[in-house]
Amino acid sequence: MMLNPIRPTMSLEAPGKRHGFLQLPHSRNDSAWGNVMIPVTVIVGGQGPTALLTGGNHGDEYEGPIALQHLAWEIAPEQVAGRIIIVPYMNYPAFRAGTRTSPIDHVNLNRAFPGRPDGPVTQKIAHYFADVLVPMADVVLDYHSGGKTLDFLPYAAAHYLEDAEQQAACMAAVDAFAAPYSMMMREIDPAGMYDTEVERQGKAFVTTELGGGGTATAASAAIAIRGGRNVLRHAGILEGDIERPAPSVPLAMPDDACFHFATRDGLVQPLVDLGETVAAGQPLARVWRSDRTGGAPVDILANRAGLLAARHFPGLIQSGDCLAVLAERDDATPLISL
């Protein structure tokens, strides 16, 4: 079986705190024996579980990288019972370019799992995480936000899983993150996702959506930093109580009707703001023609009743783009810590 060519530049096991790189050979026009150098921090203290904390799965999402840089700088080995592996920029080429997908091979890392050790750059990165880092972990936190094209209510999320015990462990970790909203999340197409691979390996997994628009705010960065600490406390890796500024609002995305897509190109006029509730059939947004005046707009109607959890961010939209996502209050299934 072919081994992955990525090699860490420091030990992932030795006690202490180390900053280094995941070094991926990449021969290119301007560097014949070049490398992609993915920053990584490993903090090893006493006996305990391993947490894998990742951001930059998409290169235009910034709350995760900010939080992970902060935690890598802040946490000392003597505070740690176990091990923390911190990778702020999983898809480092995309992060450097400020793009969702890699500028090297134009692949979306979060649709490339479990990857291939002999594939293009993004496939090799996916394979290294799936084959090396995820098996080391007991709990995985992967930060996301809306990037340049979406804007979200700030939530931490677990997925609907066939294994009830594993789903409960994920839900407990989401509860510990203590975001303003907590989501039971359904993906449009989970094939190839990091989430799917981590869950397939039986790990407790938390993901997030913490804003968007291709930037971070003071509030969203604070949520990300506090949530990372909270998950580490929940796992028993850091001491201290879970910080809960306010109760998290439980939400769910129970079916495909939550997702709404544009059916024409044009100029978006939002008719509902994030967090507002709508009735089934209520207009969510209006799409005007962008090439002439005088034409009637197309209204995008709500498929179901719910609360606007995500929206298209840029002012222009293309047919097929996700325009809005609705969720519903899920008080019947509270996220209770185990």
C-alpha positions as CSV (number, residue, x, y, z in Angstrom):
1,M,0.0,0.0,0.0
2,M,1.4,3.4,-1.0
3,L,2.2,5.7,1.9
4,N,1.2,9.3,2.0
5,P,4.1,11.6,1.1
6,I,3.2,14.2,3.7
7,R,5.7,14.3,6.7
8,P,5.5,16.4,9.9
9,T,8.6,18.4,10.6
10,M,8.3,17.7,14.3
11,S,7.1,14.9,16.6
12,L,3.4,14.4,17.0
13,E,3.9,12.4,20.1
14,A,6.7,14.0,22.3
15,P,5.7,15.9,25.4
16,G,5.7,19.7,25.1
17,K,4.5,22.3,22.7
18,R,5.8,22.3,19.1
19,H,5.1,24.4,16.1
20,G,6.0,23.1,12.7
21,F,4.6,22.0,9.3
22,L,3.0,19.2,7.5
23,Q,5.4,19.1,4.6
24,L,4.0,18.0,1.2
25,P,6.3,17.6,-1.7
26,H,5.0,19.6,-4.7
27,S,7.1,20.0,-7.8
28,R,6.0,23.1,-9.8
29,N,7.2,25.5,-12.4
30,D,9.0,27.9,-10.0
31,S,10.3,25.2,-7.5
32,A,11.4,21.8,-8.9
33,W,11.7,20.2,-5.5
34,G,9.3,22.5,-3.7
35,N,6.8,21.7,-0.9
36,V,3.5,22.9,0.4
37,M,4.1,23.7,4.0
38,I,0.9,23.4,6.1
39,P,1.3,25.0,9.6
40,V,0.6,22.7,12.6
41,T,0.9,22.9,16.4
42,V,1.0,19.9,18.7
43,I,0.6,20.3,22.4
44,V,1.2,17.2,24.5
45,G,0.7,17.1,28.3
46,G,-0.2,14.3,30.7
47,Q,-2.4,11.3,30.0
48,G,-5.6,11.9,28.3
49,P,-7.5,11.9,25.0
50,T,-6.5,13.6,21.7
51,A,-8.4,16.5,20.1
52,L,-7.9,17.4,16.4
53,L,-8.8,21.0,15.8
54,T,-9.0,22.2,12.2
55,G,-9.8,25.3,10.2
56,G,-9.3,26.5,6.7
57,N,-10.9,23.5,5.1
58,H,-12.1,26.2,2.7
59,G,-9.6,29.0,2.2
60,D,-12.0,32.0,2.5
61,E,-13.4,31.1,6.0
62,Y,-11.6,32.9,8.8
63,E,-13.2,32.3,12.2
64,G,-11.5,28.9,12.5
65,P,-8.0,30.1,11.6
66,I,-8.3,33.0,14.0
67,A,-9.4,30.8,16.9
68,L,-6.8,28.1,16.2
69,Q,-4.0,30.6,16.0
70,H,-5.1,32.0,19.3
71,L,-5.4,28.6,21.0
72,A,-2.0,27.5,19.5
73,W,-0.4,30.6,21.1
74,E,-2.3,30.5,24.3
75,I,-2.4,26.9,25.6
76,A,0.6,25.6,27.5
77,P,1.6,21.9,27.8
78,E,1.1,21.9,31.6
79,Q,-2.5,22.8,31.1
80,V,-3.2,19.8,28.9
81,A,-4.3,16.3,29.9
82,G,-3.7,14.5,26.6
83,R,-2.9,16.0,23.2
84,I,-4.1,18.8,21.0
85,I,-3.3,18.8,17.3
86,I,-4.1,22.2,15.7
87,V,-4.1,22.8,12.0
88,P,-5.4,26.3,11.3
89,Y,-5.2,26.1,7.5
90,M,-6.0,22.5,6.3
91,N,-6.2,23.6,2.7
92,Y,-3.1,25.9,2.9
93,P,-3.0,26.7,-0.8
94,A,-6.6,27.8,-0.8
95,F,-6.1,29.8,2.4
96,R,-3.1,31.7,0.9
97,A,-5.2,32.5,-2.2
98,G,-8.3,33.4,-0.2
99,T,-10.4,31.0,-2.2
100,R,-12.8,28.2,-1.4
101,T,-10.9,25.6,-3.5
102,S,-7.2,25.1,-4.1
103,P,-5.6,27.2,-6.8
104,I,-3.3,24.3,-7.5
105,D,-5.7,21.7,-8.7
106,H,-9.1,23.5,-8.2
107,V,-10.4,20.8,-5.9
108,N,-12.7,21.4,-3.0
109,L,-10.9,19.7,0.0
110,N,-14.2,19.1,1.7
111,R,-15.4,17.0,-1.2
112,A,-12.1,15.1,-1.6
113,F,-12.2,12.6,1.3
114,P,-10.9,10.0,1.9
115,G,-8.4,11.2,-0.6
116,R,-5.5,9.4,-2.3
117,P,-1.8,9.2,-1.4
118,D,-0.9,9.3,-5.1
119,G,-3.5,11.9,-6.2
120,P,-3.2,15.7,-6.8
121,V,-2.2,18.0,-3.9
122,T,-5.7,18.3,-2.4
123,Q,-6.3,14.5,-2.6
124,K,-3.0,14.0,-0.7
125,I,-4.0,16.4,2.0
126,A,-7.3,14.7,2.4
127,H,-5.7,11.3,2.6
128,Y,-3.2,12.4,5.2
129,F,-6.0,13.6,7.5
130,A,-8.1,10.5,6.9
131,D,-5.3,8.0,7.2
132,V,-3.0,9.6,9.8
133,L,-4.5,12.4,11.9
134,V,-8.1,11.4,12.3
135,P,-7.3,7.9,13.6
136,M,-5.2,9.6,16.4
137,A,-8.2,11.7,17.6
138,D,-11.0,11.0,20.0
139,V,-12.8,14.3,19.3
140,V,-12.6,16.4,16.1
141,L,-13.6,20.1,15.8
142,D,-13.7,21.5,12.3
143,Y,-14.5,25.2,12.0
144,H,-16.5,26.5,9.0
145,S,-18.3,29.8,8.1
146,G,-20.0,31.0,5.0
147,G,-16.9,32.2,3.1
148,K,-17.4,34.8,0.4
149,T,-20.8,33.4,-0.8
150,L,-22.9,32.6,2.2
151,D,-23.7,34.2,5.6
152,F,-24.9,32.1,8.6
153,L,-26.4,32.5,12.0
154,P,-23.5,31.5,14.3
155,Y,-24.0,27.9,15.2
156,A,-22.2,24.7,16.1
157,A,-23.6,21.5,14.5
158,A,-23.9,17.8,14.7
159,H,-25.2,15.5,11.9
160,Y,-28.0,12.9,11.9
161,L,-26.2,9.6,12.3
162,E,-27.3,5.9,12.2
163,D,-25.3,5.2,15.4
164,A,-27.4,6.7,18.2
165,E,-24.5,6.6,20.7
166,Q,-22.1,8.3,18.4
167,Q,-24.7,11.0,17.5
168,A,-25.3,11.6,21.2
169,A,-21.6,12.1,21.8
170,C,-21.4,14.6,18.9
171,M,-24.5,16.4,20.2
172,A,-22.9,16.7,23.7
173,A,-19.8,18.2,22.1
174,V,-21.9,20.7,20.2
175,D,-23.7,21.6,23.4
176,A,-20.3,22.2,25.0
177,F,-19.2,24.5,22.2
178,A,-22.0,26.8,23.5
179,A,-22.5,28.8,20.3
180,P,-25.5,31.2,20.1
181,Y,-27.3,28.5,18.1
182,S,-26.9,24.7,18.0
183,M,-27.9,22.8,14.9
184,M,-28.9,19.3,14.0
185,M,-27.6,19.5,10.4
186,R,-28.5,17.8,7.2
187,E,-26.1,18.1,4.2
188,I,-27.3,18.3,0.6
189,D,-24.7,15.7,-0.4
190,P,-22.3,14.3,2.3
191,A,-20.2,12.3,-0.2
192,G,-16.5,13.2,0.1
193,M,-16.8,15.4,3.1
194,Y,-14.3,15.6,5.9
195,D,-17.3,15.4,8.3
196,T,-18.4,12.1,6.7
197,E,-15.0,10.5,6.9
198,V,-14.5,11.6,10.6
199,E,-17.9,10.2,11.5
200,R,-17.3,7.0,9.5
201,Q,-14.3,6.4,11.8
202,G,-16.6,6.7,14.8
203,K,-15.2,9.9,16.3
204,A,-17.1,12.6,18.2
205,F,-17.3,15.4,15.6
206,V,-18.3,19.1,15.9
207,T,-18.6,21.5,12.9
208,T,-19.6,25.1,12.8
209,E,-21.0,27.8,10.7
210,L,-20.0,31.2,12.3
211,G,-20.9,34.0,9.9
212,G,-19.6,34.6,6.5
213,G,-19.0,37.1,3.7
214,G,-15.4,36.2,3.5
215,T,-14.4,37.9,6.7
216,A,-14.7,37.6,10.5
217,T,-16.2,39.9,13.1
218,A,-15.2,40.6,16.7
219,A,-18.3,38.7,17.8
220,S,-17.7,35.6,15.5
221,A,-14.0,35.4,16.4
222,A,-14.9,35.4,20.1
223,I,-17.5,32.7,19.6
224,A,-14.9,30.6,17.8
225,I,-12.2,31.0,20.5
226,R,-14.5,30.4,23.4
227,G,-16.1,27.4,21.6
228,G,-12.7,25.8,21.0
229,R,-11.7,26.1,24.7
230,N,-15.1,24.7,25.7
231,V,-14.8,21.6,23.5
232,L,-11.3,20.9,25.0
233,R,-12.8,21.3,28.5
234,H,-15.7,19.0,27.6
235,A,-13.2,16.4,26.4
236,G,-11.3,16.6,29.7
237,I,-8.1,17.9,28.0
238,L,-8.3,21.4,29.6
239,E,-9.6,22.1,33.1
240,G,-12.3,24.6,33.8
241,D,-16.1,25.1,33.4
242,I,-17.9,25.5,30.1
243,E,-18.4,29.2,29.4
244,R,-22.0,29.9,28.4
245,P,-22.8,33.6,27.9
246,A,-26.4,32.7,27.1
247,P,-28.5,29.5,26.4
248,S,-27.9,28.1,22.9
249,V,-31.0,28.1,20.7
250,P,-31.6,24.5,19.4
251,L,-32.3,24.3,15.7
252,A,-32.7,21.5,13.2
253,M,-32.5,21.1,9.4
254,P,-34.7,18.0,9.1
255,D,-35.3,17.7,5.4
256,D,-34.2,18.8,1.9
257,A,-37.0,21.4,1.9
258,C,-34.8,23.6,4.1
259,F,-32.6,24.4,1.1
260,H,-33.6,27.1,-1.5
261,F,-31.8,27.7,-4.8
262,A,-31.9,30.5,-7.4
263,T,-33.6,29.6,-10.7
264,R,-32.2,32.5,-12.7
265,D,-29.1,34.8,-12.7
266,G,-29.6,38.3,-11.4
267,L,-29.6,40.9,-8.6
268,V,-30.8,39.7,-5.2
269,Q,-33.2,41.7,-3.1
270,P,-33.4,40.0,0.4
271,L,-36.9,40.1,1.9
272,V,-36.0,38.3,5.1
273,D,-33.0,38.8,7.4
274,L,-31.0,36.1,9.3
275,G,-32.9,34.9,12.4
276,E,-36.3,36.0,11.2
277,T,-39.2,33.4,11.0
278,V,-41.2,32.8,7.9
279,A,-44.3,30.9,6.9
280,A,-44.5,28.3,4.1
281,G,-45.0,30.1,0.8
282,Q,-43.6,33.4,2.1
283,P,-41.2,35.2,-0.3
284,L,-37.6,34.9,1.0
285,A,-35.9,37.0,-1.7
286,R,-36.5,38.6,-5.0
287,V,-34.2,38.2,-8.0
288,W,-34.2,41.0,-10.5
289,R,-32.7,40.9,-14.0
290,S,-29.3,42.3,-14.2
291,D,-29.2,43.1,-17.9
292,R,-32.2,45.4,-18.4
293,T,-35.0,47.3,-16.6
294,G,-38.7,46.8,-16.8
295,G,-38.7,43.0,-16.3
296,A,-40.7,41.4,-13.5
297,P,-38.6,39.8,-10.7
298,V,-38.7,36.2,-9.7
299,D,-39.6,35.6,-6.1
300,I,-38.1,32.7,-4.2
301,L,-40.8,31.3,-1.9
302,A,-40.2,29.4,1.3
303,N,-40.7,25.6,0.9
304,R,-41.6,25.3,4.5
305,A,-42.1,27.3,7.7
306,G,-38.9,28.1,9.6
307,L,-36.2,30.5,10.6
308,L,-33.7,31.9,8.2
309,A,-30.4,30.3,9.2
310,A,-28.3,31.1,6.1
311,R,-28.5,33.4,3.0
312,H,-26.6,34.1,-0.2
313,F,-24.2,36.9,0.6
314,P,-23.1,38.6,-2.6
315,G,-25.5,41.0,-4.3
316,L,-25.5,39.0,-7.6
317,I,-26.5,35.4,-7.9
318,Q,-26.4,32.7,-10.5
319,S,-29.0,30.0,-11.3
320,G,-28.4,27.0,-9.1
321,D,-26.7,29.0,-6.3
322,C,-27.9,28.4,-2.7
323,L,-30.1,31.4,-1.9
324,A,-31.4,30.5,1.6
325,V,-31.5,27.8,4.2
326,L,-34.4,27.5,6.7
327,A,-34.2,25.7,10.0
328,E,-36.7,25.1,12.7
329,R,-36.7,25.3,16.5
330,D,-35.9,21.9,17.9
331,D,-36.8,22.2,21.6
332,A,-38.1,18.6,21.6
333,T,-34.5,17.3,21.1
334,P,-32.3,19.4,23.4
335,L,-28.5,19.1,23.2
336,I,-27.8,17.7,26.7
337,S,-24.2,17.1,27.7
338,L,-23.3,13.5,28.5
